[in-house]
Amino acid sequence: MSARRSIRIGAGAIKKPDLRVGRIIGRESQAQRGAELELVRTAGPKAIAEMLLRLEARGEIVANNDFSADERDFDLDGATDTELDIQDEDLAPVETWEQPGNLIGNAVELGVDTDLTVPCSDGDRFELLVSDGGCRFQNPEWSWNYNPLTQRAENQLGEIAARCRVFQELAEWLSRVRSNFLKSRDFWHLGPSSLEEAERHCSVLQKNLLSMLDTKPPVQEETFSRFINQCELAWPDGSVPVQILFCKEARLAWVARAVVLFVSNFPNISLQERLDRSRDMKKGRGTTFEEFVREANEKAGTSWQEVLKRYEERILKENDCGKENKIH
């Protein structure tokens, strides 16, 4: 009978790694990256500047004047998509400002303290500076002061750069096609600038405006919501959150102005009669006018009855003014 051999595991034997530890560390790392992503996408400039100081203290970034280009191969010129590889749905939800806040009639009123300015009430926000019908974004002093020494730092600086580019593109778009709103602060002038625009894009919705900005590299709608979370339109006499561009009042005005642009193609037909016919509009096919009205309200998520209640008089007035301008 053969002898049995016993094997003792000594103190120095190699043990199998505990995979649970690796999973826990992985989750903690993912959570940390998610928190960092949330900060650079939603915080104000002061909070981001403090974060950059912490990264510098940890040796993950260096100031430009202490940096040699040979020390890294990172590229932050915007040629590639710098978004971190983290699902947005894993992050905390962002509140969307749904209601018009500072209003006087159908226009923005500045200098009024309302609950709707709470997201920016701590004084830490980015600003799109408005003056003489134009708009510009001034990059913070720290914007291009640092270079990354780690991949994590590169990701964070890349997100900050992407956010600044979105602010710049939004300011340029407002200056180019919504100059009248910047001058008057009248929601009417947030409406489409042409019938072609009304048929293609509803600019008072975030996802549609984002496609009109055509950011390079592309930015997702959820990311765009986070980017503008701490940003204001700042006139010399006051400011309001950028989200006012998407509030209910802006959407009602967008539909009303789109209707004026549509009926301008039919100057010989009574607009009042058209409006009267459309008051009790039901689903299904109707006149070409009714179909346009229905589609415009579906795009903006508005009620035609509410649009008429707020803007019927102005629709008629603007239409009459348009006829007079054509005659002259």
C-alpha positions as CSV (number, residue, x, y, z in Angstrom):
1,M,0.0,0.0,0.0
2,S,1.4,3.3,-1.0
3,A,2.1,5.9,1.6
4,R,0.0,9.0,1.7
5,R,1.8,12.3,1.3
6,S,0.5,15.3,3.2
7,I,1.3,18.8,2.2
8,R,1.4,21.6,4.7
9,I,0.8,25.2,3.7
10,G,3.4,27.2,5.4
11,A,3.3,30.9,6.4
12,G,5.2,31.9,3.4
13,A,2.9,30.2,0.8
14,I,1.2,32.3,-1.9
15,K,-2.5,32.8,-1.3
16,K,-5.1,33.5,-4.0
17,P,-5.9,37.2,-4.3
18,D,-9.3,38.3,-2.8
19,L,-11.2,39.5,-5.8
20,R,-13.7,41.3,-3.6
21,V,-11.0,43.7,-2.6
22,G,-10.3,44.6,-6.2
23,R,-14.0,45.1,-6.9
24,I,-14.3,47.4,-3.9
25,I,-11.3,49.4,-5.0
26,G,-12.7,49.6,-8.5
27,R,-16.0,50.9,-7.3
28,E,-14.4,53.4,-5.0
29,S,-12.2,54.6,-7.9
30,Q,-15.2,54.9,-10.2
31,A,-17.1,56.8,-7.6
32,Q,-14.2,59.2,-7.1
33,R,-14.0,59.8,-10.9
34,G,-17.7,60.3,-11.0
35,A,-17.5,63.0,-8.2
36,E,-14.6,64.7,-10.1
37,L,-16.6,64.7,-13.3
38,E,-19.7,66.1,-11.5
39,L,-17.6,68.9,-10.1
40,V,-15.9,70.1,-13.3
41,R,-19.2,69.9,-15.2
42,T,-21.5,71.6,-12.7
43,A,-19.4,73.8,-10.3
44,G,-18.7,77.5,-10.5
45,P,-15.3,78.9,-11.4
46,K,-14.3,79.5,-7.8
47,A,-14.9,75.8,-6.8
48,I,-13.0,74.6,-10.0
49,A,-10.1,76.9,-9.2
50,E,-9.9,75.4,-5.7
51,M,-9.9,71.9,-7.2
52,L,-7.0,72.9,-9.5
53,L,-5.0,74.0,-6.5
54,R,-5.6,70.6,-4.9
55,L,-4.4,68.8,-8.1
56,E,-1.3,71.0,-8.2
57,A,-0.6,70.2,-4.5
58,R,-0.8,66.5,-5.3
59,G,1.5,66.9,-8.3
60,E,-1.0,66.0,-10.9
61,I,-0.8,69.3,-12.7
62,V,1.8,72.0,-13.1
63,A,1.6,75.7,-13.9
64,N,2.6,76.6,-17.4
65,N,5.6,78.5,-16.4
66,D,7.0,75.4,-14.5
67,F,6.3,73.1,-17.4
68,S,8.2,71.6,-20.3
69,A,6.3,70.4,-23.3
70,D,8.6,67.4,-23.5
71,E,7.2,66.1,-20.1
72,R,4.0,64.8,-21.6
73,D,2.1,63.7,-24.7
74,F,-1.4,64.9,-23.8
75,D,-3.4,66.9,-26.3
76,L,-6.0,69.4,-25.0
77,D,-6.5,71.4,-28.2
78,G,-10.1,70.1,-28.6
79,A,-9.3,67.8,-31.5
80,T,-10.6,64.8,-29.6
81,D,-13.6,64.1,-27.4
82,T,-12.3,64.6,-23.8
83,E,-15.4,63.4,-22.0
84,L,-14.6,60.9,-19.2
85,D,-15.8,57.4,-19.8
86,I,-18.5,57.5,-17.2
87,Q,-22.2,57.0,-17.8
88,D,-24.1,60.2,-17.0
89,E,-27.0,58.2,-15.5
90,D,-24.6,57.2,-12.7
91,L,-24.4,60.8,-11.6
92,A,-26.7,62.9,-9.5
93,P,-29.6,64.3,-11.6
94,V,-29.5,68.0,-12.6
95,E,-32.5,70.1,-11.9
96,T,-33.9,71.9,-14.9
97,W,-35.3,75.4,-14.5
98,E,-38.8,75.0,-15.9
99,Q,-40.6,78.2,-15.0
100,P,-40.0,81.8,-16.0
101,G,-38.4,83.6,-13.0
102,N,-37.8,87.3,-13.3
103,L,-40.7,88.5,-15.5
104,I,-42.3,91.9,-16.2
105,G,-45.0,91.3,-18.7
106,N,-43.4,89.0,-21.2
107,A,-39.8,90.1,-20.7
108,V,-37.0,89.4,-18.3
109,E,-36.8,91.7,-15.3
110,L,-33.4,92.0,-13.6
111,G,-32.5,92.7,-10.1
112,V,-35.5,90.7,-8.6
113,D,-34.6,88.2,-5.9
114,T,-36.6,85.0,-6.6
115,D,-36.1,81.4,-5.6
116,L,-35.3,80.5,-9.2
117,T,-31.9,82.2,-9.0
118,V,-30.9,79.9,-6.1
119,P,-28.6,77.8,-8.2
120,C,-26.4,80.8,-8.8
121,S,-27.1,82.7,-5.5
122,D,-23.8,81.8,-3.9
123,G,-22.0,84.2,-6.3
124,D,-19.9,81.4,-7.8
125,R,-21.0,81.2,-11.5
126,F,-19.8,81.6,-15.0
127,E,-21.1,84.6,-16.9
128,L,-22.0,85.4,-20.5
129,L,-21.5,89.1,-20.6
130,V,-24.2,91.0,-22.5
131,S,-23.6,94.5,-23.9
132,D,-25.1,96.5,-26.8
133,G,-26.9,93.4,-28.3
134,G,-23.8,91.3,-28.1
135,C,-22.7,88.5,-25.8
136,R,-19.3,87.2,-24.9
137,F,-17.7,84.7,-22.6
138,Q,-14.6,85.7,-20.7
139,N,-12.4,82.7,-19.9
140,P,-11.4,82.6,-16.2
141,E,-7.9,83.6,-15.4
142,W,-7.0,80.0,-14.5
143,S,-8.4,78.5,-17.8
144,W,-5.1,77.8,-19.5
145,N,-2.7,78.1,-16.6
146,Y,-2.1,74.4,-16.0
147,N,-0.8,71.3,-17.8
148,P,-1.6,67.7,-16.8
149,L,1.0,65.2,-15.5
150,T,-1.5,62.3,-15.0
151,Q,-4.3,60.9,-17.1
152,R,-6.9,61.8,-14.5
153,A,-5.8,65.4,-14.6
154,E,-5.8,65.4,-18.4
155,N,-9.4,64.2,-18.3
156,Q,-10.4,67.0,-15.9
157,L,-8.7,69.7,-17.8
158,G,-10.2,68.4,-21.0
159,E,-13.7,68.6,-19.5
160,I,-13.0,72.2,-18.3
161,A,-11.8,73.1,-21.8
162,A,-14.9,71.6,-23.3
163,R,-17.2,73.5,-20.9
164,C,-15.5,76.8,-21.8
165,R,-15.9,76.1,-25.5
166,V,-19.6,75.5,-25.0
167,F,-20.0,78.8,-23.2
168,Q,-18.1,80.6,-26.0
169,E,-20.2,79.0,-28.7
170,L,-23.4,79.8,-26.9
171,A,-22.4,83.4,-26.5
172,E,-21.5,83.7,-30.2
173,W,-24.8,82.1,-31.2
174,L,-26.8,84.5,-29.1
175,S,-24.9,87.5,-30.6
176,R,-25.5,86.2,-34.1
177,V,-29.2,85.2,-34.1
178,R,-30.7,86.5,-30.9
179,S,-29.3,90.0,-30.7
180,N,-32.7,91.5,-30.3
181,F,-33.4,89.5,-27.2
182,L,-30.1,90.6,-25.7
183,K,-31.1,94.2,-26.4
184,S,-34.8,94.0,-25.3
185,R,-34.9,91.0,-22.9
186,D,-38.3,90.3,-24.5
187,F,-39.1,86.6,-24.8
188,W,-40.7,87.2,-28.2
189,H,-37.2,87.6,-29.6
190,L,-36.2,84.1,-28.5
191,G,-38.5,82.9,-31.3
192,P,-37.2,81.6,-34.6
193,S,-35.4,84.1,-36.8
194,S,-36.9,82.5,-40.0
195,L,-39.6,80.0,-41.1
196,E,-36.8,77.6,-42.1
197,E,-35.4,77.6,-38.6
198,A,-38.9,77.1,-37.1
199,E,-39.4,74.0,-39.3
200,R,-35.9,72.5,-38.5
201,H,-35.1,73.4,-34.9
202,C,-36.9,74.5,-31.7
203,S,-34.2,76.6,-30.2
204,V,-36.0,76.9,-26.8
205,L,-35.3,73.2,-26.1
206,Q,-31.8,72.3,-24.9
207,K,-31.4,69.3,-27.3
208,N,-32.3,71.4,-30.3
209,L,-30.2,74.4,-29.3
210,L,-27.3,72.0,-28.8
211,S,-27.6,70.7,-32.3
212,M,-27.7,74.3,-33.6
213,L,-24.5,75.1,-31.8
214,D,-22.8,72.2,-33.5
215,T,-20.1,71.9,-30.8
216,K,-16.8,70.3,-31.7
217,P,-16.2,67.7,-30.3
218,P,-20.0,66.9,-29.8
219,V,-21.5,67.3,-26.3
220,Q,-24.3,65.2,-25.1
221,E,-27.5,66.9,-23.9
222,E,-27.1,65.7,-20.3
223,T,-23.6,67.0,-20.3
224,F,-24.8,70.4,-21.7
225,S,-27.4,70.6,-18.9
226,R,-24.6,70.2,-16.4
227,F,-22.3,72.6,-18.1
228,I,-24.8,75.5,-17.9
229,N,-25.8,74.6,-14.4
230,Q,-23.8,77.5,-12.9
231,C,-23.9,80.0,-15.7
232,E,-25.8,83.3,-16.1
233,L,-26.6,85.9,-18.7
234,A,-25.2,89.0,-17.2
235,W,-26.4,92.5,-18.3
236,P,-24.7,95.6,-16.8
237,D,-27.8,96.0,-14.5
238,G,-28.4,92.4,-13.5
239,S,-28.3,88.8,-14.5
240,V,-30.5,85.6,-14.8
241,P,-29.6,81.9,-15.2
242,V,-28.9,80.8,-18.8
243,Q,-31.8,78.2,-18.3
244,I,-34.2,81.1,-18.9
245,L,-33.6,80.4,-22.6
246,F,-35.6,77.2,-22.1
247,C,-38.3,78.3,-19.7
248,K,-42.1,78.0,-20.4
249,E,-42.4,81.6,-21.3
250,A,-39.7,81.3,-23.9
251,R,-41.4,78.2,-25.4
252,L,-44.8,80.0,-25.6
253,A,-43.2,83.0,-27.4
254,W,-41.3,80.7,-29.8
255,V,-44.6,79.1,-31.0
256,A,-46.3,82.5,-31.3
257,R,-43.4,84.0,-33.4
258,A,-43.2,80.8,-35.5
259,V,-46.9,81.3,-36.4
260,V,-46.3,84.9,-37.5
261,L,-43.5,83.7,-39.8
262,F,-45.8,81.1,-41.3
263,V,-48.8,83.3,-42.0
264,S,-46.5,86.0,-43.5
265,N,-46.5,83.7,-46.6
266,F,-50.3,84.1,-46.9
267,P,-50.9,87.9,-46.7
268,N,-54.3,87.8,-48.4
269,I,-56.0,85.5,-45.8
270,S,-57.4,86.8,-42.6
271,L,-55.2,85.8,-39.7
272,Q,-58.0,86.6,-37.2
273,E,-60.2,84.1,-39.0
274,R,-57.4,81.5,-38.9
275,L,-56.9,81.9,-35.2
276,D,-60.7,81.7,-34.6
277,R,-60.9,78.4,-36.5
278,S,-57.9,76.9,-34.6
279,R,-59.1,77.6,-31.0
280,D,-60.7,74.2,-30.6
281,M,-58.3,72.4,-32.8
282,K,-58.5,68.6,-32.5
283,K,-56.1,65.9,-33.4
284,G,-56.0,64.7,-36.9
285,R,-55.5,66.4,-40.2
286,G,-56.8,70.0,-40.7
287,T,-55.9,73.0,-42.7
288,T,-52.2,73.6,-43.6
289,F,-52.3,76.4,-41.0
290,E,-53.7,74.1,-38.3
291,E,-51.2,71.4,-39.1
292,F,-48.3,73.9,-38.7
293,V,-49.7,75.2,-35.4
294,R,-50.1,71.6,-34.1
295,E,-46.6,70.7,-35.0
296,A,-45.1,73.9,-33.5
297,N,-46.8,73.2,-30.2
298,E,-45.7,69.6,-30.2
299,K,-42.1,70.6,-30.8
300,A,-42.2,73.2,-28.0
301,G,-44.3,71.1,-25.6
302,T,-46.9,73.9,-25.3
303,S,-50.6,74.3,-25.4
304,W,-52.0,76.3,-28.3
305,Q,-54.8,77.6,-26.0
306,E,-52.1,78.9,-23.6
307,V,-50.2,80.5,-26.5
308,L,-53.3,82.3,-27.7
309,K,-54.1,83.5,-24.2
310,R,-50.7,85.0,-23.8
311,Y,-49.8,86.1,-27.3
312,E,-52.9,86.4,-29.6
313,E,-52.9,90.2,-29.5
314,R,-49.2,90.4,-30.3
315,I,-49.5,87.8,-33.1
316,L,-52.1,90.0,-34.8
317,K,-50.0,93.1,-34.2
318,E,-46.8,91.6,-35.5
319,N,-48.6,90.3,-38.5
320,D,-50.0,93.7,-39.3
321,C,-46.6,95.3,-38.9
322,G,-45.1,92.8,-41.3
323,K,-47.7,93.6,-43.9
324,E,-47.0,97.3,-43.6
325,N,-43.3,96.7,-44.0
326,K,-43.9,94.8,-47.2
327,I,-46.0,97.6,-48.6
328,H,-43.3,100.2,-47.8
